[in-house]
Amino acid sequence: MKRNDILVCIPTYNERDNIRPLYRAIKDLSIPLDILFCDDNSPDGTGAIIDQIIDKDPTVFALHRQQKMGLGTAFLQSFEYAKKHQYKYLIGMDADFTHDPKYIPQLIKRSAQFDIVIGSRYASGGKMIGWSSIRQPFTLFWRNRIKKGLGMPYDCTGSFRLYTVDILKPETINRIQSKGFAFCMESLFWFIQAGAVVGEVPIVAHTRIHGKSKLSVAIMWEVFKTYCRLRWHACKAKYHMLIEKKPKNGFKKI
C-alpha cells in the first residue's frame, strides 16, 4: 500500500552486502518516500534480505522476479508500478552505492522545473572516482557518441534519475526495446522525442563498494545495437524535416 508520493526504485542482482547500508542511507534522509526493490532472484540471497526489511518497514516493497531479466525491464516494471499506485515522482538508482542517496534531495528540488532530473557525472561539479580501466572509458566513449550522434548532451548512460510519473505514457514507454543497460540511453531518447524537459544535478559517482560490476560483452553489444537503431531514427527524422521544409518546386521563394 502506497504511503508517500515519491517512489525510489532499486533494481538488484547479487547485492546482499549493499542492501542494508543503502536502505539505511535512504531512510537517514528523513524524506517521506517509498522504496521498491526489484530483485532478479539473486543467488546470493539478496531477495531474502529485502523481505526482512519489508517485514519491519511498511514503506518498502519488492518485485521478486524468477530470473535475471535486466536493468531495463526492472525499470519498465517500476514505471508500471508507479503509475498503478499513483505516485507523483519515481527515482531510479543503482544498488551498489555508485549513486549516493545524499543527492536525492537535489533531484527532488529540481523536479518543479523539469520532467526528468538526471544525477549527472558530467555536469559542472560532477565526476567519477575509482572507476575501472574498462568501465570509465566505456562510459566516456558512449557519452561522446550519444552527444554527437543523438544530440543528447546529458548523462545518458546513468540510471540515477527522477521521473515525473505523468510523462510515463504508454505511447512512449512502448517504444523502448532495450532489456539491459542500454535502457538508460534509449528511454531518455524517446522521452525527449515525446517532449520531456530534462535537467541535471552534478554527482560524484564512486566505484561500487561490494560485489562485482555487471558490465559484460553482451551489455556492450546491446548498447552498440541500440545506438545504431536510435541513430537511424534520428537521421530519418531529420531527413523528413528537411523534406517538409523544402519548397515543392525545388526553388526557394523570395
N, C-alpha and C positions, 0 to 999 in steps of 0.2 A: 504494500500500500504506500503510495507516494506520500512523503512528509514535507517536502520542500519544493521550490520552483527550479532549482538547479540540480542537474544530474551529472556526476562525474563518471565517465565510462573508462574502465581499465581492462583491456584485453590481457590475458595471462596464458603463458605456457612455460612450465618449469620455472616458476618464480617464488618458490616456497620461502626462500630466505629474505625476499624483499617485501612480501605482502604485509606482514605486521608492522614493520617500520614505516612503510608507505601509508598504511591506514592511519597510524598514529600521527604522522606528519600532517595529513589532511585534516584530521579532527582537531589538531592543535591550532588550526587557523581560526577556529571558533566561528566559522561561516555556516549559516543554515543551508546545507546541501545534502543530497543523497548520493550514494556510491553504488555503481553497478559493475561488478566484476564479470567478465566474460571469459570463462576458462575452457580450454580445448582438451579436457580430460588429461591434464598434466600427469605424466608418470611419476613425478616426484611428490605427489600428494598436495599440490597447491590448492586443489578444489576442496580438500578436507579442511584446510586451514581457513579458507574463505567461509565455509559453513560454520566453523567455530566462532568466527567474528559475527556472522549473521545472527547466531543464537543469542548474542549479547547486545546487539545494536539494531534496532528496528529501521534505521535509515540506510542499511546496507543490504543489497540484493545481489543475486547471481543468475547468470545464464550458464548452465552446465551443458556443454556440447559433447557429443560422443567421440569426436576425433579432432585431429588438428585440421582446421579449416581456413586458417589465415587471418591476418590482421584486417583485411578489407571486409570480409564477411562479418567479423566481430563488430566493426563499426556500423555496417549496414543494419545489423540486428539491433544495435543500440539506438540507431535512428528511429526504427520502428517502435522500440520500447518507449523512447522519449515522447513520440507523438501519441502513442496509445494512452500513456499516463499523463498527458497534457503538461509536460514540463515546459518552462519558458526558455531555458538555456541547457545546452549539452556541452560538456567539456570532455574532450578526449585526451588521454595521456598514456605514456608507456609505464610499465610496472617496475622498471629497473633503475629508477631514480635518475635516468637521463633528463627527465623533466621534473624539476624541483617544484613541489607543491607551493612553495612560497610565492610563485608567480601567479597563482590562481586569482588572488585579489586584483591584480593588474588587468588580467583578462576580463574579469567581470566589470571593472571600472570602465573599460573602453567599449563594452557591449552596447552602450547607449548610442554610440556613433557608427558602429559597424555591424554587418550581418554575421561576419566571421572575423574573429580576432586570433591571430597566429602568434604563438610563442616562438620568436624568430632568433636563430643563431646568427643571422646576417644583418639585422637591423643595427643601427648605431648603438654600441654598448654590448651587443651580443657576441658570443664566441663559443668555441668548442675547446674543452680541456681533457687531455688524456686519451683522445680517440686513437684507435689503432692505425697502422700504416696502410691498411686496406680500406677501412670504413671511412676515414676522413677524406681521402682522395676521391672515393666513390661518390660521397655526398657532394663534395665541391664540384666535381665534374658535372653531375646532373643539375646542380644549382645553376651553372652557367648555360648548359644546353637548354634547360627549360626557360630561362630568362630570354635567351636569344631566339629559340625556335618556337616557343609558345606564347611569348610576350607576357610572362608572369614573373614580375620582379620580386617575388616573395620567397619565404622559406617553404617551398612546395613539397619537400620530402620529409618533413617532420609532422608528427601526428598530434602535437600539443596545440590544440585549438579550442576555441569556444565557438559554437554554432548557435545562432538564434533558431529555435526549433521551427518557427514559422516558414523558414526557407527550405525545410526538408520536404519538398514536394515530390510526389511520385514521378512526375514527368521529368524531373532532374535526376533523382536517385536511380531510376530505371535505366539510365544511360550508362551508369557505372558498371564496367565489366570486370575490373581487377579484383582478384581474390586476396592478394597479399599486400606487400609493401607499396606497390605501385598505386594502390588506392589513394594514397596521400596526394600524389600528383594529379591523378585523374579526377578525383572528387572535386578538388579545387578548380580544375579546368571547367567542369560542367556547371559548377555553382556560379562561376564568373560569367560563363556564357548565358546563364539564366538571369544575370543582373545583380548578383550579390555584391555588396560593397565590403571590401576586405581591408583590415588594418593589422598592424603588428605591434608587439611589445618585445623589446630585447630580452633574451635569456642567456644565461651561461649554461651550456649543456655539458655535463661531466660524463665520462665513461661510466658504464654500469659498475656497481659495487660487487654484486654477487651474480653468479650464473654466467652463461655464455651468450654471446651475440647470436642473433638469428640470421644474420646476413649469410647468404649462400649463392651458389651459381644460379640456382633456379630463380631466386629473387632478382638477381641482376638481369637475367634473361627476360623475366616478366616486365621489369622496368623498361628495358630496351623496346620490347614489342609494343608496350602501351604508349611510350613516347612516339614511336613511328605512327601509330594509329591516330593519336591526337594531332600530330604534326600534319598528317594528311588532311584531317578535318579542318585544321586552321588554314591551311593553304587553299583548300577548296572553298571555304567560306570567304576568304579574301578575294579569290578569283571571281566568285559570283557578285561580290560587292562592286568590283571594278566594272564588270559587265553591265550591271544595273545603272552605273553612273555614266557609261559611255553613250553618247547620242546614237540613235538608231541609224542615221545616215552616214555615220562614221566621221562627221565633221563637228567640231566644237562650235556651238552657237556664239555669235558676237552680239 
